[in-house]
Amino acid sequence: MKRVYLAALAAMLLLTGCGSRAKYQEPAVSLPDNAAEGSAFPETETEFQVEDRPIAERAAEMQAAGERRVFDEQGVLEDAEKQQFTEYLDWLSDIRQMQTGVVVTNQLSGETPERFAQDYFEALFGERAHGFLLLINNDTDHDFIYATSDCAPFIDASLAMAQATPHLVERRYAQGIELLLPVGEMVPDRIMDRANALTTEEVQQLCERANALDSRYTVLLTELSDMPAQTETPETEAASAEDTSTEETADNPEETEAPTEALRAASAQLQALADTARTENEADILLVVDTASGTCALSGSSNTNLRDGIQAALQGSGAFAAAAYYYDCVS
């Protein structure tokens, strides 16, 4: 039986890599120089049968045990292998500003691989999280890579699946996983649309501009629901302040001070996010756009004119225009 690959787009779920294991002819591929050694696996698989419990409960138990990226329910990986994959996925999560993980199980609780992987991802990281999860499925032998809608269009796992299949069939799990996890590097690292505000074509256009620059000028689009909305550009806000009479301000100090304090706190929150993301992403300058509030922040640049211009473009024409203006100015 040949290995089968499925690919489909959906509003919130894209199937980025799925394969059915079968006996095979060894393909003409070579492993990376740092490929992990194959893990020993007991002769009796029943020794590793996972109790059929709710997915959320199983995920929580793994996290309580200290796991954060590699969730080996069967215990088929050595500690050194789990550590290697955890460190790699930590790096990938930081540089792409997304959540990543791998699950090894032989109990899908009656779910399809697609649904199981999505439910496990959301149980681990939350329904609003962005990223991908690799499922090594020893229940029905259909391995699967679940990716959220902003990441999936960029992940093509077919070649990696073909290379990994022989190792998974022969229970060389570490070698198979090592070939599959790098598909996450296909997700853009300079245009990170975690708000689903751009089309795939817009992301690709911006990626071309970003990748053409010598320095790392990065854009992170996010959606922070607790941020107060910015409805005026800095210039308009300043003009409005000048028109306000001192008498009205004196009569109603709380009405003017409260929104200002809220905006200041929100601005500080967004700036802190930008600073953290720039460090993790190893960017020279990083622009964060919060599509929920219509505000932005720059890290790595003190150019207030640049920030104000981006803010005006954001409020006037949207996230794509703001990112395009940013690259116009830094090019």
C-alpha positions in Angstrom: 0.0 0.0 0.0 1.4 3.4 -0.9 1.6 6.2 1.7 -1.3 8.6 1.3 -1.0 12.4 1.8 -3.9 14.7 2.4 -4.0 18.4 2.1 -7.0 20.7 2.6 -7.8 24.2 3.6 -10.5 25.2 6.0 -11.4 28.4 7.8 -9.8 27.6 11.1 -8.0 24.2 10.4 -5.7 23.2 7.6 -4.4 19.7 7.1 -0.7 20.2 6.4 0.6 16.7 6.4 -0.9 13.3 7.0 0.3 9.9 6.0 -0.7 6.2 6.4 2.3 4.0 7.2 2.9 0.8 5.2 5.8 -1.5 4.3 8.2 0.3 2.0 11.2 0.4 -0.1 14.0 2.4 1.6 14.1 5.8 -0.3 17.3 7.3 -1.5 17.6 10.0 1.2 20.3 10.7 3.9 19.7 11.8 7.4 21.1 15.1 8.7 24.6 14.8 10.3 23.1 15.4 13.8 20.2 12.9 13.4 19.2 11.3 16.7 19.9 7.7 17.3 16.9 5.4 17.0 15.1 4.6 20.3 14.8 1.1 21.5 11.2 -0.1 21.6 9.9 -3.0 23.6 8.7 -6.1 21.8 5.3 -6.0 23.4 3.3 -2.9 22.5 0.7 -3.5 25.2 3.3 -2.5 27.7 2.7 1.1 26.5 -1.0 1.2 26.0 -2.4 4.6 27.0 -5.5 4.7 29.1 -8.5 6.1 27.1 -9.2 9.3 28.9 -10.3 12.8 27.8 -7.7 14.5 25.6 -7.6 17.7 27.8 -7.0 15.5 30.9 -4.1 13.7 29.3 -2.6 16.9 28.0 -2.8 18.5 31.5 -1.2 15.5 33.1 1.7 15.7 30.7 2.2 19.4 31.4 1.9 18.8 35.2 4.8 16.3 34.8 6.9 19.1 33.4 6.6 18.6 29.7 6.1 21.7 27.6 6.9 20.7 24.0 7.4 16.9 23.7 4.4 14.9 25.0 5.5 11.3 24.7 2.5 9.3 26.1 4.1 6.0 25.2 7.5 6.6 26.6 9.3 5.7 23.4 11.9 8.5 23.5 15.0 8.8 25.6 15.3 11.7 27.9 18.2 13.1 25.8 16.1 12.9 22.7 13.2 14.7 24.4 15.5 17.4 25.6 17.0 17.9 22.1 13.5 18.3 20.5 12.3 20.5 23.4 15.3 22.9 22.9 14.7 23.0 19.2 11.0 23.7 19.5 11.6 26.4 22.1 13.9 28.2 19.6 11.4 27.7 16.8 8.5 29.0 19.0 10.5 32.1 19.9 11.7 33.0 16.4 8.3 32.4 14.8 6.2 33.7 17.8 4.0 30.6 17.8 3.4 27.5 19.9 4.9 24.2 18.8 4.7 20.6 20.0 5.0 16.9 19.3 2.7 14.1 20.6 3.5 10.4 20.5 0.5 8.2 21.4 -1.2 4.9 20.6 -4.7 6.0 21.8 -6.7 8.5 19.8 -9.8 8.1 22.0 -11.9 7.3 18.9 -11.0 10.6 17.2 -9.6 11.0 13.7 -5.9 12.0 13.7 -6.9 15.5 12.4 -9.4 16.1 15.3 -7.1 14.5 17.9 -4.2 16.7 16.9 -6.3 19.9 17.0 -7.9 19.1 20.3 -4.5 18.2 21.8 -3.0 21.4 20.5 -5.8 23.5 21.9 -5.7 21.7 25.2 -2.0 22.4 25.6 -1.9 26.0 24.3 -5.4 27.3 24.1 -8.0 27.8 21.4 -6.6 31.2 20.4 -3.0 29.9 20.1 -1.1 29.9 16.8 1.4 27.3 15.6 1.6 23.6 14.8 1.7 20.1 16.4 3.2 16.9 15.1 1.2 13.8 15.9 3.0 10.5 15.8 0.0 8.2 15.7 0.6 4.6 16.7 -3.1 3.9 17.1 -4.1 4.0 13.4 -0.7 4.7 12.0 -1.8 7.9 10.2 0.7 10.5 11.3 -0.4 14.1 11.1 0.8 17.7 11.3 -1.9 20.1 12.6 -1.3 23.8 11.9 -3.5 26.8 12.7 -4.9 28.7 9.7 -2.2 31.4 9.7 0.7 28.9 9.6 -0.7 26.1 7.5 -0.5 27.8 4.1 3.3 27.8 4.4 3.8 24.3 5.5 4.3 21.5 3.0 5.1 18.3 4.9 4.9 15.8 2.0 8.6 15.4 1.4 9.4 15.2 5.1 6.6 12.6 5.6 8.1 10.5 2.8 11.5 10.7 4.4 10.3 10.0 7.9 8.0 7.1 7.1 10.7 4.3 6.9 12.0 5.3 10.4 8.5 5.4 11.9 7.6 2.1 10.4 10.7 0.6 12.0 10.0 2.4 15.3 13.0 4.7 14.9 10.9 7.5 16.3 13.6 10.0 17.1 15.0 9.9 13.6 11.5 10.3 12.1 10.6 13.2 14.4 13.9 14.9 13.6 13.0 14.9 9.9 9.5 16.2 10.5 9.9 19.0 13.0 11.8 21.4 10.7 8.7 21.9 8.5 7.9 24.6 11.1 10.7 26.6 9.7 8.6 27.1 6.5 6.4 29.5 8.5 7.6 33.1 7.8 9.8 34.5 10.6 9.7 38.2 9.5 6.0 38.6 8.8 4.1 36.9 11.6 0.3 37.3 11.1 -1.0 36.0 14.4 -4.2 38.0 14.0 -5.2 36.6 10.6 -5.4 40.1 9.3 -3.6 39.5 6.0 -4.2 37.3 3.0 -1.6 34.7 2.1 -0.7 36.8 -1.0 -0.2 39.9 1.2 2.1 37.9 3.6 4.1 36.7 0.7 4.5 40.2 -0.8 5.7 41.5 2.6 8.0 38.6 3.0 9.7 39.3 -0.3 10.3 42.9 0.8 11.5 41.9 4.3 13.9 39.2 3.0 15.4 41.6 0.5 16.8 43.7 3.3 20.1 43.1 4.9 18.8 43.8 8.4 16.0 41.9 10.1 13.0 44.2 10.0 10.1 42.2 11.4 6.3 42.6 11.6 4.1 40.9 14.2 0.4 41.3 13.9 -1.5 40.3 17.0 -5.0 40.7 18.5 -5.1 41.8 22.1 -8.7 42.0 23.2 -7.9 43.9 26.4 -6.4 46.8 24.6 -8.5 50.0 24.5 -9.1 51.2 20.9 -7.1 54.0 19.4 -9.6 56.0 17.3 -7.4 59.0 16.4 -4.0 59.5 15.0 -1.4 61.2 17.3 -1.7 64.4 15.3 -5.5 64.5 15.6 -5.4 63.6 19.3 -3.0 66.5 19.9 -5.3 68.9 18.0 -8.3 67.8 20.0 -6.4 68.3 23.2 -5.7 71.9 22.2 -9.4 72.6 21.4 -10.5 71.4 24.8 -11.0 74.3 27.2 -9.2 74.4 30.6 -12.6 75.1 32.2 -14.1 71.8 30.9 -11.1 69.9 32.0 -11.3 71.4 35.4 -15.0 70.6 35.7 -14.6 66.9 34.6 -11.0 65.8 35.4 -11.9 62.1 35.6 -13.4 62.1 32.1 -10.2 63.2 30.5 -7.6 61.6 32.8 -9.1 58.1 32.9 -8.9 57.4 29.1 -5.4 58.9 28.9 -4.2 56.7 31.7 -5.8 53.6 30.0 -4.1 54.5 26.7 -0.8 55.0 28.4 -1.0 51.6 30.2 -2.1 50.0 26.9 0.8 51.6 25.1 3.3 50.4 27.7 1.8 46.9 27.4 2.2 46.9 23.6 5.7 48.3 23.9 6.7 45.5 26.3 5.3 42.9 23.9 7.3 44.5 21.0 10.5 44.5 23.1 10.1 40.9 24.1 9.2 39.7 20.6 12.2 41.6 19.1 14.6 39.8 21.5 13.1 36.4 20.9 12.9 36.9 17.1 16.4 38.3 17.0 15.2 41.2 15.0 16.9 44.6 14.5 13.6 46.5 14.4 10.3 44.9 15.2 6.8 46.4 14.5 3.9 45.1 16.5 0.4 45.9 15.2 -2.5 45.2 17.5 -5.5 44.8 15.1 -8.0 44.8 17.9 -7.2 48.3 19.2 -5.7 49.7 16.0 -2.4 50.6 17.7 1.2 49.8 17.0 4.6 49.9 18.7 8.2 49.8 17.5 11.1 48.1 19.2 14.6 48.9 18.2 13.9 52.3 16.8 13.2 55.6 18.6 11.9 57.3 15.4 8.6 58.7 16.5 7.9 60.0 13.0 8.1 56.5 11.7 5.8 55.2 14.4 3.3 58.0 13.8 3.3 57.4 10.1 2.7 53.7 10.6 -0.1 54.5 13.0 -1.8 56.8 10.5 -1.5 54.2 7.8 -3.0 51.6 10.1 -6.0 53.7 11.0 -6.5 54.9 7.5 -6.1 51.8 5.4 -5.4 48.8 7.7 -2.7 46.4 8.7 -1.3 45.7 5.2 -0.9 49.4 4.5 0.8 49.9 7.8 3.3 47.1 7.2 3.9 48.3 3.6 4.6 51.9 4.9 7.0 50.4 7.5 9.0 48.7 4.7 8.8 51.8 2.5 10.6 53.8 5.2 13.2 51.2 6.2 14.2 50.2 2.7 
